[in-house]
Amino acid sequence: MQTDVNYFNSKDAAKMLGVNVSSIKRWTDEGKLECIKTAGGHRKFILQHLASFLENHKKDNSRVNLFPLENETDLLISHYILKGNFEYLQNFVLEKAFECKREKVQQVLNGLYLGQYPLHEIYDNLLTPIFYKIGNLWEEGKISVIQEHFASQTISDCLIRLQGIIKIPNEKIGKAMCLNFATDLHDIVLKMVDHILEVRGFNVLYAGSNTPLFEIEKIFENFNPDRVYISSTIVLDEEMIQKEFDKLCKICADFGSEIYIGGMGFNILKYDESIIKKKLETFEETFTF
């Protein structure tokens, strides 16, 4: 990938290597870390300086706070995470998803989260555009169905692993249920909603894809959710899904559960706006409503 990165100052280098600025200064004074000194005595670094240091002085390098640094690509990803350059990160993650390189996709997701980016920002600015790009490539016939599945599943697997490091508050503010319809196999978006709700402090019951709604009333009786989030990506049988949705709306009304909906499927399904709390268009809305 082409990059417009030129020079880094000592503070940038410290962040990328996961150390403090004094370590950067010490390493340059000792000759371990090459740099360019300006006329004013300031240290400037290029990517090759930092990559050479990693290669030649691995024992002196602590693990970066975002992820392990092993090569020049890792340094570049660390830099773009710190700078919040989502455009570059989108292209990188998309490329690695098609290559089924989970460790690289995981590296970016973990790095952004540990770098204090809110989940909704990661999902809105990184993953949502990537899924649109994958879908567009498939529709244009530039990738096969199996390639689409491999890329999407790679990201899905990394999302599940990300959940293992997400900090969940002990104090709960409510109960939420996340549902797909019976024939909807796309649950990645719903899983991201699940993550955000957990971070907010909701106790979440997550059903996932292809959810059978048989005897769903019993689940409501046992869990008694304050909120129900329904995702619909593709509507294959409009009449059947409409009946399922109407049934869910009635059950939610009976139990006093707020209804939140999202996904392209709701551009087809009919619903009474007065009984829907919010039609979510972004993950930020999941965080704020």
N, C-alpha and C positions, 0 to 999 in steps of 0.2 A: 504493500500500500504506500502511496505517496504521502508525504507529510510536509507541513510548512514549519516544523519545529526547528529553531536555529540555536539559540543560546538559553541556558538556564542560569539563574543566580544561585547563591549558596543556599538560600531558603528553599528554592525549588528542588535543588539536589537533595537536601536533607529530607524533605517530604517524600521524594521518590525512593530514597534508600531506607527510609524509616528510622532515621537517627536525628539527633539535634544538630544545630548549625555548628556548634563547637567541634563536633566530630569531623564534620566536613573540613573545617579549617585545619584541624590537627593532621588529617590525612593528606591534605595538600602540602602542608609544611614538611611532612615526613617523606613526601615524594610518592606516596602510595596512590594518590588520586591526582591525575593530570588535570590542569586547568589553564585557562587563559587569563592573565592579569591585565586589566585595563590601565591606562595612564594614571587613573585615580586610585589604583591599588585594589580595585574590586575584582573578585573572582568570577569568571564566567566559564560555563561548562557546555559542551556539546554532548549529544547522546552517546557517542563513541567513548568519551571519557568515562562515563558512568558504567557502560557495558564492559570496558576493559578492566575497571576496578572490580566488578563482580566476578569476572573470570579469574583474575590474578590474586584476589584477596578475599576469597569467600569466607574464610574464618573470621575476618574482621567485620563482615557485614551482618548486622542483625536482620531478622526477618521484617520486611516492611509491614506496617500495620494493616494494609489492605490485603495483601496476598504475598506468597513467596516470590522473590525475584531471582530469575535464573538466566535471563538473556535480554537482548536489546528489545525484543517485542514486549516482554514484561514491563520494562522500563517505560516504553511508549504508552502502553495501556495504563500504567500507573499515572503517567502525566495527564492523559486525557480524562481519567477519572477525577483527578484533582482539579482540572480546569472545567469539568462539567461539559465536555465536548461530546454530546450525545450523537451527533451525526457520524463522527468517526466510529464511536462504539457500536452504533447500529450496524454499520458495514462489517465491522470485525465479528460481531456476534452472529450475524447472518451467514457470513462465510464459514465460521466454525460450526454452526448448526448444520449446514449442508454436509460438512465433513464428519458430522457426528462426533465432534471432539468436545465431550461434555466438560472436561477439566478446564478448557479455555472459556467456555460459556459461563461455567461456575465461577471462574476467576473474576469475570467482570461483574456478575451479579453480587457476589460476596464483597468485592471491592467497593462497589457503589454503596451497598448497605452499611458496611463498616466505615465508609467515608462519610457517614451521617446524611446521606440522601434519603428522604422519606420514601417509603415503599410506593406511594401513589405517584411520585415523580419518576421513579424508576420504571414503573409499569406504563405510565402515560408517554414518557419521552423516549424510552428504549424499546420495550417489548411490543407495545401496540403498533408502532410504525413497522416493526419487523414482521409481525403477523400480517399486516396489510401487504407488505412487499412479497411475502411468501404466497399469499392468496392471489395477488396480481400476476406473479410469475406463472402460477398454475393455470389461471384463466387464459393467459396469453399463449399457453402451450410451450413455455420455455423450460418447464420442469415437469416430471411425471408425477402421478399420484403418490407413488412410493417415495419419491424424493421429498414431496410435501410432508408426508407422514413422518419420515425419518427426521427432518429438520424440526417439525413441531414437537415430536416426542422428545428430542434431545433437550429442547428448551423446557418442556414440561417436567422432565426428570430433574433438571437443575432447579426448577422452582420448588419441587418437593424437598430437595436437599437444602435449599435456602431457608426453608421453614425451620430447619434444625438450629439455626443461629439467631433467628428473630427473637427479640426480647418481648415476652408476653407479660403484661402486668398481672399481679396476683389478685388485685381488686377488680371485680367484674361489675360492669355497668348495665348488663342486660343479656338477653339470649337472642341469638339469631340463627335462622335455618337457611341453608343455601341449596337450591334445587335446580336441576335441569328437567326437561320433559323426557318422557319415556323413550323417544326415538332420537334424542339429541346426543350425539357422541362427543361433542366438543365441550370439554369442561375446563380448559385451561384458564379462560377468563373467570370462571366461577372460583377456581382455586386461588386466583389473585385477589378476588373479593374476600374470600375466606381469610387470607393473610392479613389484609388491612383491618378487617373486623376484629381479629384476634389482637392486633396491635392496639386497637382502640379500647380493648377491654371487654369485648363481647365473648360470652361462652358460645361457641359455634358448633352447630350440628351440620356437617357437610355430607351431602348425599352423593355428589359427583355425577358422572355422565350416566345416561340410559337409566334414569331413576324410575322404577315402577311405582305408581301412585296407589297401588292396591292397599287398602286399609290405612291410608295416610292419616286418617283421623286419629288413630291410636297413637301415632307418633306425636301429634299435636297435644293429645291428652297427657302424655308422659313428659314431654319437653316444654310445652306451653311457651312457644317463642314470642318475644316482643316484636320481632321483625322477621319477614320472610323475603329472601332475595331470589328472584327467578331469572335465569339466563336462558335465552333462546337464540341460537345461531342460525340454524337451518330448519325450516318447517317442511317436512316431507309429506305429511298428511294433514292438511289444514283443518279439516273437519274434526279429526280425532284430537289434535293438539288444542284446538279451540275448546273442545269439551273438557279436556284436562285443565286448561287454564281457568275456565269458568268454575270448575269444581274447586280448584285451589282458592280462587277469590272468595267463594262462599265459605269455605272452611276458615280462611283467615278472618273473615267478617265475624263468624261465629265465635272465634277465640280472641277477637280483638287484636289481631296481629297486623302491623303495618306491612304494606306490600311495596317492594322496590323491584323494578324490572330493568332489564338491559339486554341489548343484543339486536341484531338485524331482524330476527324473527318477529319482533314486536312491530315491525313496519308492515307486517302481514296480518297478524292477529288483531282482533277487535277487543277493545276494552273501554270501560267507563273511567275516564280520567279522574272522576270524583272519588273513586275507591283506591286509586294508586297514589301512594305517598310521593313517589318520585320515579321518573324514567331516567336512569343514569346514563350519561353519555361519556363520562370520563371516570377514572379511578379516583381522581381528586374529589369528585362528588361523593364517592363512597366514603371518603375520609371525613367530609364535612357535614353530610346529612345523616 
